[in-house]
Structures are given as C-alpha cells and as structure tokens.
Amino acid sequence: MRQLRIGGDRGLDVSALCLGGMHFGTSTDEATAFAVLDRFLEAGGTFIDTANTYAFWPEGGTGEESEELIGRWLRSRGVRDRVVLATKVGALPVPLDAPWPEAAEGLSAEVIGRQAKASLERLGTDRIDLYYAHIEDRHTPLEETVAAFGELVEHGTVRLLGCSNHAAWRIERARTLAREAGVAGYTCVQQRATYPRPRPGADFGVNPHVSDELLDYVAAEPDLTLLGYSTLLGGALSRPDRPVPEQYDHPGTPARLAALARIADEVGATPNQVALAWLMRGTPAVLPVIGVSSVAQLEECLAAVDLELDPGHLARLDAA
C-alpha cells in the first residue's frame, strides 16, 4: 500500500489508509477482528487507530475492549514494530454509566498520565506512536493539557500528538502554547469527514464534521495532517437501504450521491471507493480512518488507494 508521512518532516511514515478499531472486541468478535487486522497488514497497512473508550456504550462495555484485542493480536503475531499505533484519551465517562459527554474524564495532567500508562498495558507496548486528545475539555486549563502531552513525548512514551473533535481556534491555541513552552504540540487532527456536506448548523454534539475553517487551517500548516472518520456514513453512500444521518438530510445530498454513483460507474469502482479517493486527493488531503466489520469490506476500501480520479472527476465531485 502507498505510504505517506504524517506530522510533518519529523513525523512518521504510515499507510494511506488507517484501520479503525472502534468495534473490535464488542460488535466485531475477536476472530473477525484478527482476520481484518491480518489482511490489513498483509496488504501493506501499517496504521491502526483505537481509543480508551472503545467501546463503553454497548451493554457491558468498558472501553478497554479494542485496545486489549489489538494488544492480543500484536503479541500473537509479533508485529509491533511493523505498525503505527494511535489511541486516544479524554472522552471516557467516569463512572461508565454517567451521562456522556458531561462526565467525560477530561484532559487534566493526572488523567493523561494515568490513562497513557493504562493504554500501554492494554496494548502490550512501550510506546504510543500517536496519542490524541479525544474530545475538547474546556474545564482544564489548556496550558496544563499541553504540558502533560509534551511530557509524554519528552519521556519517549509518545512519539506524535494529535487532537480529535476540536475547534480550529483551540488547535491553533494549543499549538501556539506548545511552541512557546518548547514542547511537542499537536501535528495530527482527526475529525468527522465524508463526501456529503452536512446541513448548515447541523448538530453533531462533541463529534463535529470538519469545518471549512479547519480545512483552511490545515492547508496552511505543512506539519499538520488531517484524518477523517465516519468517511462512509455507515454504508449510506452505497446502500439505498441505509438512510444518510439526519445531519446530512437536506436537498443538496441527493445531488452529491448521484454524482458519486455516476463517477463510480465511469471509473469502474464503487461509490465508497470514489468517496475515499476524493478525500485522499483533496486540498488538503484527508487520510481516511476506515471502520470495517469484515474482510470483504476491507478489500473494498483497500482498492480505493490506487483508484485514479482525473481533474475532471474531482471538479465534478466538488461542484455537485
């Protein structure tokens, strides 16, 4: 698989697709998850994403399942040095049955340090390659959060830092504070991103769709990499039986979906593959985090990496 660099010149080389592990160990059983991970690695995939919250919301879930499963897979295959591991901190509800996101653990220095250690133990590794602030915490001083993340990098516990579900101005403020303090700052941003546009003013709660402001900011910052999650809207881009989420339910969406289908027919691909290729070839480029529950779904996504869309295709997709 094609490789690229995240986090600027001092960053890491990763595969052009990132495999998301949100449902590993809960709705995706261990045998299936292992098969998906094996095939991803075999295809040249090196970038794996999880969190200390995956998945606390199903009945009996604790948030530890995905990290623990990935840790078991890494140990059983002996491939830790072949993959780039990303995980997250800050969104786990405390206690687990408390209202979310009001009871999220937050991004204090104590939480960041304690949860980094717990993630390392579950993953069975001595380092986290990319550590994200999972959601915003506007109760903890940003200076405290920046310093705590910077300390993890200084000690070698973490290699790169990122944030997810953050407003552009908060990202810029955190990066400025890190530069002023002489510590590592965020070089990756993971945000909801897909081909359909959300309805103006659509409410995504603490998991916002990427904004035009954030796209503009990332495009102007050479050391900042944008990653996208929920890229395929749970199958709604290609399956008529799957309605688009209500935030995308507006008169512009049918035109986008029709353009996606037309170009998919022209290039001999699926709408999902065209949507992923469009994200990867945009300005700025978006590195997709793909969530799949079968090897067949993974195979479809893998084919998007080498899908060629010419300038005319991209212009039509942009204009729809």
N, C-alpha and C positions, 0 to 999 in steps of 0.2 A: 504494500500500500504506500501511496505517496506520503512523504514525511514533511513536516514543516516545523518552524520554530515558534514557540510561544514565549511571551515575556521579554521580547527584545533580544538584543545581541547576547546578553548574559543569561538568556533563558534556557529552555530545554527543547530538544527535538522530540516531536510526538507524531503519531499517525494523524491523517487528515480527518478522521472520524474519532470521536470519543465514545466509548461504550458506557452508558449509564446503568448503574446497578440498583436503582431505586426499589425495584420489586424483588430483587434476589433474596431468597430465604423466606419470603412471605407468599405473595401470589404467584411467584415463579419458583418452583421447587428446586432443590439442590441439583438433581440430575440434569434438569433442563438448563439451569444456570451454568453448570460446569460445561455442558455441551456448547452453549453460546460463547463462553469465555475461551474454550479450546479453539473453536472455529475462528474467533476474532484474532487470536494470537497467530494461528496458522496463516491467516490472510494478511499478516503484517500489521495488525492493530496493536498498538502499544499503550494507548491512553485509556485509563479506566477511572470512572467517576463514581463516588459514593458519598455518604454523609453519616453523621452520628444520629440522624433522625430516621433512617430508612429501615423499616417503615413502622413508625409508632402508632399509626392510625387504624390498621386492621385490628379486629378483636384479638387481644393477647399480644399485640405487637409492643416491642420495647424501644425500637430504633437501633438496636445493636445487630439485627439480623444480617443486613447487607455487608457490613464490614466484617463480621465473623465469617460469613460464607466466602467472601473474597480472600480472607486470610487462610481459610482451609484450602481453597483452590491454589493459592500461591505456594503453600507448603507442599501440597501433594504433587504439584508439577515442577517445583524447584525453579521457578521463573521470575523471582522477584526482580532480578537485575535486568530483565527484558521489558519491564513495564514501567510506566509513569503513573503513579497513584495520586489521585486527587480525592480529598474528603473535606468535610465542612463542619463548622461549629457555630452555635449561637441560636439555633431555632428549636432545640428540643424543649418540650414543655416540662415544667417542674411544678408539681408531680405530673406523671404522664396523663392523668385523667383531668388535669386542669384546663380551663379554657385556653384555646390557642388562636391567635399568637400572643394574647395578653400575657400568658405565663411562660413565654419563651425564656430560656436560660440567659440570653443576652451575651454581650461581648466584653465582660469585665476581664481584668488580668487573671483573676482566680479561675474563672470558667475556662478561658482559653488554655491556660497551662494545664489544668486538670483534665480537660477533655482531649487535648492533644495526646497526653500520656495514655488515656483510655483507648483512643483510636489506634495508637501504635500497638497496644497489646492485642486488640481485636484483629488487626491486620497482620500481626506477627512480623513486624518490620521495625527497623531502627530509624526510619525517616519517613516523612510525608513529603512527596515531591511537590504538591501544590495544595495549599491549605486556604480554604475560603472562609470569609465571614458570610454566613449563610443568609441572614436577613439583617436589616438595619436594627440597631439598638440606639435609640436616641435618649436613653436614660443614663448610659455610661459615657463619661467624657471621651471624645474621640481621641484625645491625646493618650489616654490610658490604653485604649484598644490598639492604637498604632504602636505604642511602645511594647506591649505584650507580644504582638505578632513579630515585631522586629527582633525581640529577644530570642524567639524560637529559631529564627534564621541565623542569628549570630551564634547560637549554640549548635547549629548543624542539624537540629531536629526537623526543620522545614527548609525546603530549597526555594520555592517560589510562593508568593502570596497572591490571593485573589479575593474578590468580593462578589456576591450574588444578590440580586434583588435590591440594588442600591440606586438612589438617585444620582444623576451625573454630578451635581454640585457636591454631594457627600464624598463621592470618589475623588474628585479633584481636591477637596479639602484634606482628605486623609493622605493623599499622595504628597501634598504640599507639606503637611506636618511631618511626614516621614523624611522628606528631603531636608527640612530644617533641623530635624533631630539626628540626621546622619544614620538612619536605619533603613532597612529594606521596606519598600512600600508595595502596594497592590500593582501587579502587572497583568492580571487577568480579570475579566469581568464576565460572569455568566448570568444571562438574562433570558427571559421568555422571548422566543423569536421564531417566526414562521412566515410563510409566503402571504397568506391573507392578512389584511390590515385590521386591527381592532376598531370597533366603533369609537368615535371621539368621546372621550370621557368615560370609557368603559372601566369598570371597577374590577381589578384583579387582586384586591387586598394587598398583602405583602409580597406578592409574586408578580410584579408588573411586566407588561410587554415592553420590549426595548423601545425607547423613545427616539424621536428624531434628534433631540439634543444629545443623547448618549452616542448615537451613531456618528454625529458630527465630531464629538469629543474624541472618540476612539480613532476616527480617521486622521485626526490631527496629532495623535500621540504615537510615535513609532514603537515605543516599548510596551504598548498596551494591546492585549489580544482579547477579542470578543468571542465568547462561546454562547451558543444558543440551545435552550432546552424547550421541550414541547414543540419541536420543529414540525411534527407530522400531525399534530392535533388528534392524537389517539386514533388515527385511521380515517379521519373525516375528509382528508384531501383526496382519497381514492375510493372510499366506500359510500355509496348512496345511502346505506342503512345507518350510517354514523352521522348524525347532525353535527354541524360545527358548534362549538361552545357559544353560549349566548352573547359573549362579548364580541364575537365576530359575526353575529347575525344582523346584517344590515344590507342595504341594496347594492353595495359595492362588491360583496363577497361572491355572488354568483358569476360576475364577470371575471374575477380572479381565478375561480375554479375552472371556468370554461377555457380560459387562456392556458391554464396548466394542462388541461386534458388535450387541447389542440396540439400544443407543442410536444407533449409526450407522444402523441400519435406520429408526429412528423419525424421525431428522432428515434422512434422505436424503443421508448422507455416507459416507465410508469409515472403517474403524477407524483408519487412520493420521491422518485429518483430525480425528477426535474426540480422539485422544490428544494431538495438538498443541494443539488448542483447550483441552483440560483443563489442560495445562501453562501456557498463556498466561493462563488465568483463575484460577489458583490463588492461595493466600496462603502465601508470597509468589509472585508471578508468576515464571515461568521463561521466558526468551527462548530459543526453540529454535535451535540450530545444526544446520541440515539438511545431510546429505550425500546428494547425488543423483548418478546417473550418466547421466541422460537428461533431456531437456526434459519428457517426459511425467511422469516422477517429480516434477520441479519443479512442474509445473502442479497436481498433486495436493496438494502441500504449500501452494502459494500460496492455494488455496481455503480452507484452514483458518483463515486470518487473519480472514475475515469470517463464520466459522461461529458461530452463536449457540447456546450451551448455556444453558438456563434453570437456576435454582437447584435444581429437582428433578433435572435431569440430573446436575448436578455432585454433588449429595448422593448419588445412586445410585452414581455412579462412585467416590466417596470410600468408600462403605460396602462395596463389593463385596469 
